[in-house]
Amino acid sequence: MADNFINEKDSEGAKRFADVVGSYLQSGSDGGKVENFADLLDSYNTGMNENLRVGEKISGEIISIGKDNVFVNTGTKIDGSVEKKELLNEAGELPYHVGDVLELYVVSLEENEIRLSSAISGAGGLNILRDAFAARVPVEGKVTEECKGGFRVDVMQQSAFCPVSQMEIKFIENPADYVGTTHRFQITRFEENGRNIVVSRRVLLERELEKTKKVFLEKLVPGAVMEGKVSSLMPYGAFVELFPGIEGMAHVSELSWSRVEKPEDILSRGDIVTVKIMKIEPGKKEKDLKISLSVKEAAGDPWESSQEKFRAGDKIKGKVTRCAAFGAFVEIAPGIEGLVHISEMSYKKRVMKPEDAVHEGEIIAVLIKEIDIEKRRVSLSLRDAEGDPWADIGEKYSVGQSVTGILEKREKFGFFVTLEPGITGLLPKSKISKAASPSSLGKLKEGDSITVVIEEIHPADRKITLGTGDASDEGDWQNYAKVAKTPAMGSLGEKLQQAMKVRSEK
């Protein structure tokens, strides 16, 4: 049978070789351009697929039928052959002719021979698997179920076993996820005529990794920016997988332009992050490679774009990061902190220490008063963001108006009365003594309500003078009350002031 195969194969090859020679001669006889014979052979082979694998299914046209074999165009330089007896019908006849297309499986690959088979199970399938094992050629298999220590895999209708450690390079947390999936495997054991077949996917994964790993390492240089997956978190930083088997470490100080106490405050395992390669330290072995990473550097210095984002007069929100004796630091963007001086804390109350107005970690509204990008300083105001209650004092209060306030503090020279948060007036002692019932006013305690009358308003000085509204000379006061809503009051205002001065001198 071997001699017949060789003769049949040689005759078919001679015929096809003759076609090439004929094409070469014809090109000259027609008066056209005579191509180089080697070029003709190359063009003849153009487009042919050289990557056939044992176990692969192909569709090929029958190019000749011999005594014992049928020859099929495999799409490569070498034609394939299948034993004729595999193709016979029940009557023992061959139902195919030259030009028909057959679907066959590659049984074996040799330098000058490609053997094909129509069988995917039984002896044919086992032959394919045996050859795949010998040639270390990958085969396709479907994971059908979990079993003790691994998985059952269906490979060409043959049952194989894949240990759980050989399914992935890394540890598998949930083996059930693989049931029903299809992968490429390498047969690592073929015994007992196919009754004991062991396969490994990890071998192929590691082989592929080695090929691509070299290419990746060539691109791994300081300054490169790339994506990675957070593989683990430690108190001192985060480990990021840049490539399977290659990890770098971003120190906690390099995770963000903001202050980070613990990596888990901003990252979780499995997060995809963009990092910048800061430093590479080769070890004695490739696996000892030390790679320093930075997440914040990959994001860029926030101060470089701060001029576009922030301007003096902008009202924004920020997070109080820490308090000092002179004020509070507020982060208005990752890596950009400004200072709220204690004098800028509040219009509405006297702040003796920053903690009286804000607390670390609190989100507050602030107004940008000044920004110096070169010195990286931002001056902020909390009170301006809240609004100055004195700004519209003339619209809310008027001389002669009766209001109810809260006795804030008792002093020797009078009472401080809060009309609203940030607006406090003074009820002088001289006004209290002239009240209809001075004794009842003297019994008031701090925090008690008190009804007063507005006598004077000085917005520029932020002062309001109050009266009791029931004094014996109330009528005279109404005739001579000072009106100080505006810096210039005109001739009428001047006359009133002169009249009050004369009265006080008497």
C-alpha positions as semicolon CSV with decimal commas, in nm:
position;residue;x (nm);y (nm);z (nm)
1;M;0,000;0,000;0,000
2;A;0,293;0,228;0,073
3;D;0,430;0,185;-0,281
4;N;0,092;0,261;-0,433
5;F;0,064;0,574;-0,219
6;I;0,407;0,696;-0,325
7;N;0,339;0,633;-0,693
8;E;-0,002;0,797;-0,683
9;K;0,134;1,091;-0,488
10;D;0,435;1,133;-0,715
11;S;0,222;1,125;-1,029
12;E;-0,011;1,390;-0,890
13;G;0,283;1,606;-0,788
14;A;0,437;1,565;-1,132
15;K;0,113;1,680;-1,294
16;R;0,096;1,994;-1,082
17;F;0,466;2,061;-1,138
18;A;0,404;2,034;-1,511
19;D;0,132;2,299;-1,480
20;V;0,385;2,538;-1,330
21;V;0,639;2,465;-1,607
22;G;0,368;2,512;-1,870
23;S;0,273;2,848;-1,725
24;Y;0,638;2,954;-1,735
25;L;0,681;2,851;-2,100
26;Q;0,349;3,005;-2,202
27;S;0,447;3,341;-2,062
28;G;0,740;3,349;-2,304
29;S;0,564;3,217;-2,613
30;D;0,289;3,481;-2,591
31;G;0,550;3,751;-2,622
32;G;0,478;3,880;-2,278
33;K;0,709;3,930;-1,985
34;V;0,896;3,609;-1,899
35;E;0,890;3,574;-1,521
36;N;1,160;3,413;-1,315
37;F;1,077;3,047;-1,257
38;A;1,135;3,079;-0,882
39;D;0,891;3,372;-0,873
40;L;0,632;3,155;-1,044
41;L;0,674;2,889;-0,778
42;D;0,638;3,151;-0,505
43;S;0,321;3,289;-0,663
44;Y;0,191;2,936;-0,691
45;N;0,235;2,892;-0,319
46;T;0,097;3,239;-0,226
47;G;-0,199;3,230;0,009
48;M;-0,143;2,868;0,117
49;N;-0,187;2,810;0,485
50;E;0,111;2,642;0,649
51;N;-0,040;2,630;0,998
52;L;-0,235;2,305;0,993
53;R;-0,250;2,120;1,326
54;V;-0,323;1,762;1,417
55;G;-0,691;1,734;1,498
56;E;-0,787;2,034;1,281
57;K;-1,093;2,002;1,061
58;I;-1,047;2,113;0,699
59;S;-1,260;2,136;0,385
60;G;-1,072;2,018;0,074
61;E;-1,150;1,945;-0,287
62;I;-1,075;1,600;-0,427
63;I;-0,796;1,642;-0,685
64;S;-0,747;1,274;-0,774
65;I;-0,863;0,927;-0,677
66;G;-0,608;0,646;-0,655
67;K;-0,639;0,275;-0,600
68;D;-0,622;0,292;-0,218
69;N;-0,619;0,664;-0,140
70;V;-0,810;0,978;-0,225
71;F;-0,601;1,294;-0,261
72;V;-0,738;1,623;-0,135
73;N;-0,623;1,984;-0,170
74;T;-0,540;2,095;0,186
75;G;-0,469;2,457;0,095
76;T;-0,096;2,406;0,159
77;K;0,200;2,307;-0,058
78;I;0,135;1,946;0,034
79;D;-0,181;1,762;-0,065
80;G;-0,347;1,538;0,188
81;S;-0,456;1,178;0,150
82;V;-0,732;0,978;0,311
83;E;-0,774;0,602;0,282
84;K;-1,046;0,525;0,028
85;K;-1,202;0,262;0,253
86;E;-1,298;0,533;0,502
87;L;-1,515;0,697;0,238
88;L;-1,698;0,390;0,103
89;N;-2,075;0,368;0,148
90;E;-2,269;0,065;0,271
91;A;-2,258;-0,088;-0,078
92;G;-1,879;-0,068;-0,077
93;E;-1,874;0,205;-0,341
94;L;-1,705;0,543;-0,339
95;P;-1,982;0,807;-0,370
96;Y;-1,740;1,091;-0,450
97;H;-1,572;1,222;-0,765
98;V;-1,287;1,459;-0,851
99;G;-1,397;1,814;-0,765
100;D;-1,617;1,713;-0,473
101;V;-1,540;1,879;-0,140
102;L;-1,478;1,666;0,169
103;E;-1,463;1,764;0,535
104;L;-1,183;1,572;0,702
105;Y;-0,958;1,584;1,009
106;V;-0,578;1,607;1,008
107;V;-0,447;1,279;1,152
108;S;-0,074;1,337;1,115
109;L;0,167;1,591;0,974
110;E;0,503;1,501;0,827
111;E;0,746;1,685;0,608
112;N;0,609;1,545;0,280
113;E;0,281;1,394;0,390
114;I;-0,050;1,501;0,541
115;R;-0,275;1,214;0,647
116;L;-0,647;1,281;0,675
117;S;-0,937;1,092;0,832
118;S;-1,314;1,124;0,840
119;A;-1,332;0,978;1,190
120;I;-1,347;1,194;1,503
121;S;-1,403;0,909;1,746
122;G;-1,316;0,549;1,791
123;A;-0,984;0,442;1,645
124;G;-0,966;0,747;1,420
125;G;-1,008;0,990;1,710
126;L;-0,764;0,801;1,927
127;N;-0,506;0,805;1,647
128;I;-0,541;1,180;1,625
129;L;-0,497;1,219;2,002
130;R;-0,203;0,980;2,007
131;D;-0,027;1,177;1,733
132;A;-0,112;1,504;1,907
133;F;0,045;1,371;2,228
134;A;0,359;1,258;2,044
135;A;0,394;1,582;1,852
136;R;0,297;1,802;2,151
137;V;0,029;1,964;1,937
138;P;-0,261;2,141;2,119
139;V;-0,613;1,998;2,094
140;E;-0,949;2,156;2,166
141;G;-1,160;2,031;2,454
142;K;-1,477;2,121;2,641
143;V;-1,495;2,108;3,022
144;T;-1,795;1,889;3,103
145;E;-1,786;1,864;3,483
146;E;-1,590;1,906;3,804
147;C;-1,439;1,598;3,962
148;K;-1,208;1,518;4,248
149;G;-0,889;1,717;4,199
150;G;-0,985;1,872;3,867
151;F;-1,214;1,857;3,564
152;R;-1,350;1,612;3,308
153;V;-1,275;1,734;2,957
154;D;-1,429;1,607;2,634
155;V;-1,156;1,596;2,367
156;M;-1,280;1,466;2,030
157;Q;-1,543;1,256;2,208
158;Q;-1,275;1,106;2,435
159;S;-1,283;1,168;2,810
160;A;-0,971;1,334;2,952
161;F;-0,873;1,462;3,295
162;C;-0,732;1,809;3,367
163;P;-0,596;1,868;3,721
164;V;-0,726;2,189;3,874
165;S;-0,369;2,321;3,900
166;Q;-0,329;2,277;3,524
167;M;-0,633;2,480;3,420
168;E;-0,482;2,822;3,501
169;I;-0,147;2,975;3,588
170;K;-0,293;3,123;3,905
171;F;-0,507;2,979;4,179
172;I;-0,870;2,914;4,078
173;E;-1,116;3,051;4,331
174;N;-1,435;2,914;4,173
175;P;-1,378;2,598;3,962
176;A;-1,749;2,577;3,872
177;D;-1,703;2,880;3,644
178;Y;-1,508;2,663;3,399
179;V;-1,776;2,399;3,345
180;G;-1,916;2,434;2,993
181;T;-1,623;2,637;2,861
182;T;-1,401;2,533;2,569
183;H;-1,022;2,574;2,567
184;R;-0,707;2,451;2,400
185;F;-0,515;2,182;2,590
186;Q;-0,193;1,989;2,555
187;I;-0,202;1,616;2,614
188;T;0,054;1,540;2,887
189;R;-0,031;1,171;2,931
190;F;-0,176;0,915;2,685
191;E;-0,191;0,566;2,836
192;E;-0,387;0,242;2,817
193;N;-0,474;0,302;2,454
194;G;-0,656;0,622;2,535
195;R;-0,835;0,511;2,849
196;N;-0,611;0,737;3,059
197;I;-0,567;1,078;2,900
198;V;-0,441;1,375;3,102
199;V;-0,438;1,726;2,959
200;S;-0,303;2,066;3,068
201;R;-0,409;2,416;2,972
202;R;-0,148;2,578;3,194
203;V;0,137;2,446;2,979
204;L;0,001;2,633;2,677
205;L;-0,067;2,948;2,878
206;E;0,288;2,954;3,011
207;R;0,425;2,893;2,663
208;E;0,228;3,186;2,523
209;L;0,330;3,404;2,817
210;E;0,697;3,345;2,755
211;K;0,660;3,463;2,396
212;T;0,473;3,783;2,480
213;K;0,661;3,848;2,802
214;K;0,985;3,922;2,617
215;V;0,807;4,175;2,397
216;F;0,646;4,338;2,701
217;L;0,973;4,366;2,893
218;E;1,129;4,550;2,600
219;K;0,862;4,820;2,635
220;L;0,892;4,835;3,014
221;V;1,106;5,146;3,065
222;P;1,098;5,428;3,325
223;G;0,849;5,694;3,223
224;A;0,616;5,454;3,044
225;V;0,246;5,485;3,131
226;M;0,026;5,177;3,120
227;E;-0,276;5,008;3,275
228;G;-0,262;4,737;3,538
229;K;-0,483;4,548;3,778
230;V;-0,458;4,585;4,156
231;S;-0,355;4,238;4,273
232;S;-0,315;4,302;4,646
233;L;-0,316;4,579;4,906
234;M;-0,069;4,625;5,189
235;P;-0,045;4,889;5,463
236;Y;0,249;5,044;5,277
237;G;0,107;5,041;4,924
238;A;-0,062;4,853;4,640
239;F;0,074;4,578;4,413
240;V;-0,034;4,615;4,052
241;E;-0,014;4,338;3,791
242;L;0,119;4,492;3,471
243;F;0,143;4,164;3,282
244;P;0,068;3,807;3,389
245;G;0,353;3,720;3,623
246;I;0,492;4,077;3,632
247;E;0,394;4,307;3,920
248;G;0,500;4,648;4,039
249;M;0,439;4,830;4,367
250;A;0,295;5,179;4,416
251;H;0,383;5,317;4,759
252;V;0,095;5,467;4,956
253;S;0,246;5,813;4,898
254;E;0,223;5,755;4,521
255;L;-0,142;5,648;4,511
256;S;-0,294;5,996;4,499
257;W;-0,209;6,363;4,511
258;S;-0,446;6,370;4,810
259;R;-0,335;6,248;5,149
260;V;-0,399;5,872;5,176
261;E;-0,388;5,699;5,513
262;K;-0,462;5,345;5,394
263;P;-0,455;5,209;5,034
264;E;-0,794;5,041;5,082
265;D;-0,949;5,385;5,136
266;I;-0,924;5,454;4,763
267;L;-0,848;5,117;4,595
268;S;-0,988;4,766;4,590
269;R;-0,842;4,441;4,466
270;G;-0,922;4,394;4,098
271;D;-0,940;4,768;4,020
272;I;-0,791;4,873;3,686
273;V;-0,553;5,166;3,737
274;T;-0,326;5,373;3,516
275;V;0,030;5,386;3,647
276;K;0,362;5,539;3,551
277;I;0,684;5,337;3,566
278;M;0,911;5,528;3,804
279;K;1,202;5,289;3,854
280;I;1,312;4,941;3,746
281;E;1,567;4,746;3,950
282;P;1,686;4,419;3,789
283;G;1,734;4,123;4,019
284;K;1,952;3,816;3,992
285;K;1,660;3,642;3,826
286;E;1,385;3,777;3,602
287;K;1,126;3,705;3,870
288;D;1,321;3,925;4,114
289;L;1,258;4,236;3,900
290;K;1,154;4,532;4,121
291;I;0,926;4,788;3,958
292;S;0,827;5,112;4,133
293;L;0,497;5,261;4,017
294;S;0,305;5,585;4,067
295;V;-0,066;5,633;4,022
296;K;-0,060;6,005;4,092
297;E;0,219;6,078;3,843
298;A;0,022;5,901;3,572
299;A;-0,268;6,135;3,642
300;G;-0,047;6,445;3,609
301;D;0,035;6,730;3,848
302;P;-0,297;6,896;3,943
303;W;-0,128;7,235;3,984
304;E;-0,045;7,240;3,611
305;S;-0,414;7,265;3,525
306;S;-0,527;7,457;3,835
307;Q;-0,526;7,792;3,655
308;E;-0,788;7,661;3,414
309;K;-1,004;7,519;3,693
310;F;-0,988;7,785;3,966
311;R;-1,003;8,164;3,977
312;A;-1,027;8,421;4,254
313;G;-1,392;8,474;4,343
314;D;-1,497;8,115;4,268
315;K;-1,719;7,951;4,528
316;I;-1,640;7,581;4,557
317;K;-1,659;7,289;4,800
318;G;-1,362;7,128;4,969
319;K;-1,265;6,882;5,239
320;V;-1,104;6,995;5,565
321;T;-0,780;6,798;5,584
322;R;-0,631;6,935;5,906
323;C;-0,656;7,221;6,154
324;A;-0,374;7,438;6,285
325;A;-0,367;7,719;6,541
326;F;-0,389;7,983;6,268
327;G;-0,657;7,821;6,049
328;A;-0,777;7,515;5,859
329;F;-0,639;7,351;5,544
330;V;-0,902;7,259;5,286
331;E;-0,847;7,032;4,984
332;I;-1,034;7,181;4,688
333;A;-0,901;6,922;4,439
334;P;-0,677;6,614;4,469
335;G;-0,334;6,752;4,557
336;I;-0,446;7,115;4,589
337;E;-0,494;7,252;4,941
338;G;-0,583;7,604;5,045
339;L;-0,581;7,779;5,382
340;V;-0,881;7,930;5,556
341;H;-0,725;8,171;5,804
342;I;-0,899;8,187;6,140
343;S;-0,999;8,547;6,061
344;E;-1,190;8,414;5,757
345;M;-1,391;8,157;5,948
346;S;-1,715;8,337;6,022
347;Y;-1,902;8,664;6,017
348;K;-2,165;8,527;6,252
349;K;-1,960;8,431;6,553
350;R;-1,626;8,493;6,713
351;V;-1,393;8,200;6,635
352;M;-1,115;8,147;6,889
353;K;-0,983;7,826;6,730
354;P;-1,055;7,658;6,391
355;E;-1,226;7,361;6,558
356;D;-1,499;7,599;6,674
357;A;-1,610;7,636;6,311
358;V;-1,493;7,324;6,119
359;H;-1,382;6,966;6,178
360;E;-1,130;6,746;6,000
361;G;-1,296;6,547;5,721
362;E;-1,590;6,790;5,692
363;I;-1,701;6,907;5,347
364;I;-1,746;7,285;5,345
365;A;-1,815;7,564;5,096
366;V;-1,532;7,815;5,055
367;L;-1,457;8,119;4,841
368;I;-1,121;8,153;4,664
369;K;-0,974;8,488;4,766
370;E;-0,633;8,452;4,607
371;I;-0,442;8,182;4,414
372;D;-0,065;8,182;4,353
373;I;0,028;7,896;4,119
374;E;0,403;7,959;4,131
375;K;0,412;7,939;4,511
376;R;0,132;7,678;4,511
377;R;-0,075;7,870;4,763
378;V;-0,449;7,929;4,778
379;S;-0,618;8,165;5,022
380;L;-0,975;8,069;5,107
381;S;-1,263;8,222;5,300
382;L;-1,537;8,033;5,475
383;R;-1,726;8,340;5,588
384;D;-1,740;8,496;5,240
385;A;-1,879;8,172;5,101
386;E;-2,155;8,176;5,361
387;G;-2,229;8,541;5,288
388;D;-2,185;8,860;5,489
389;P;-2,505;8,928;5,686
390;W;-2,407;9,299;5,695
391;A;-2,410;9,323;5,314
392;D;-2,784;9,394;5,300
393;I;-2,830;9,529;5,650
394;G;-3,003;9,844;5,517
395;E;-3,269;9,631;5,348
396;K;-3,344;9,421;5,656
397;Y;-3,339;9,686;5,933
398;S;-3,429;10,053;5,968
399;V;-3,402;10,316;6,240
400;G;-3,704;10,306;6,466
401;Q;-3,779;9,942;6,391
402;S;-3,876;9,724;6,688
403;V;-3,714;9,379;6,689
404;T;-3,680;9,087;6,926
405;G;-3,333;8,948;6,985
406;I;-3,138;8,729;7,225
407;L;-2,931;8,867;7,511
408;E;-2,587;8,744;7,412
409;K;-2,371;8,900;7,682
410;R;-2,403;9,139;7,978
411;E;-2,126;9,394;8,019
412;K;-2,080;9,690;8,259
413;F;-2,148;9,933;7,976
414;G;-2,457;9,754;7,844
415;F;-2,609;9,447;7,682
416;F;-2,500;9,283;7,356
417;V;-2,814;9,165;7,178
418;T;-2,808;8,923;6,882
419;L;-3,069;9,020;6,624
420;E;-2,973;8,731;6,392
421;P;-2,662;8,517;6,341
422;G;-2,380;8,760;6,266
423;I;-2,576;9,075;6,355
424;T;-2,526;9,199;6,712
425;G;-2,625;9,537;6,850
426;L;-2,542;9,718;7,173
427;L;-2,805;9,832;7,422
428;P;-2,607;10,095;7,624
429;K;-2,637;10,113;8,002
430;S;-2,765;10,470;7,970
431;K;-3,060;10,344;7,767
432;I;-3,135;10,069;8,018
433;S;-3,144;10,313;8,308
434;K;-3,398;10,530;8,123
435;A;-3,628;10,239;8,046
436;A;-3,979;10,231;8,192
437;S;-3,876;9,927;8,404
438;P;-3,496;9,909;8,447
439;S;-3,524;9,646;8,719
440;S;-3,699;9,398;8,490
441;L;-3,423;9,440;8,231
442;G;-3,162;9,390;8,501
443;K;-3,308;9,048;8,582
444;L;-3,257;8,918;8,225
445;K;-3,002;8,641;8,177
446;E;-2,783;8,557;7,880
447;G;-2,994;8,363;7,630
448;D;-3,321;8,537;7,724
449;S;-3,532;8,716;7,462
450;I;-3,544;9,094;7,467
451;T;-3,738;9,345;7,258
452;V;-3,541;9,649;7,148
453;V;-3,567;9,941;6,905
454;I;-3,298;10,019;6,648
455;E;-3,162;10,369;6,711
456;E;-2,849;10,381;6,494
457;I;-2,707;10,171;6,207
458;H;-2,341;10,199;6,103
459;P;-2,277;9,937;5,824
460;A;-1,917;10,042;5,763
461;D;-1,827;9,993;6,130
462;R;-2,063;9,695;6,168
463;K;-2,231;9,857;6,468
464;I;-2,595;9,893;6,568
465;T;-2,708;10,099;6,867
466;L;-3,025;9,983;7,037
467;G;-3,282;10,139;7,266
468;T;-3,558;10,002;7,488
469;G;-3,837;10,184;7,305
470;D;-4,016;10,282;7,625
471;A;-3,787;10,552;7,767
472;S;-3,938;10,875;7,902
473;D;-3,769;11,083;7,637
474;E;-3,867;10,849;7,357
475;G;-4,044;11,131;7,170
476;D;-3,734;11,348;7,174
477;W;-3,522;11,051;7,059
478;Q;-3,748;10,992;6,760
479;N;-3,692;11,353;6,654
480;Y;-3,312;11,335;6,682
481;A;-3,218;10,967;6,604
482;K;-2,909;10,926;6,397
483;V;-2,947;10,774;6,050
484;A;-2,618;10,627;5,933
485;K;-2,711;10,389;5,656
486;T;-2,488;10,563;5,403
487;P;-2,151;10,737;5,444
488;A;-2,295;11,073;5,318
489;M;-2,636;11,167;5,465
490;G;-2,676;11,519;5,319
491;S;-2,765;11,847;5,493
492;L;-3,062;11,700;5,683
493;G;-2,840;11,434;5,836
494;E;-2,581;11,691;5,937
495;K;-2,848;11,905;6,108
496;L;-2,974;11,600;6,303
497;Q;-2,621;11,517;6,415
498;Q;-2,564;11,876;6,533
499;A;-2,894;11,873;6,722
500;M;-2,798;11,545;6,897
501;K;-2,459;11,692;6,988
502;V;-2,613;12,002;7,143
503;R;-2,855;11,785;7,340
504;S;-2,579;11,564;7,479
505;E;-2,376;11,868;7,595
506;K;-2,664;12,001;7,809
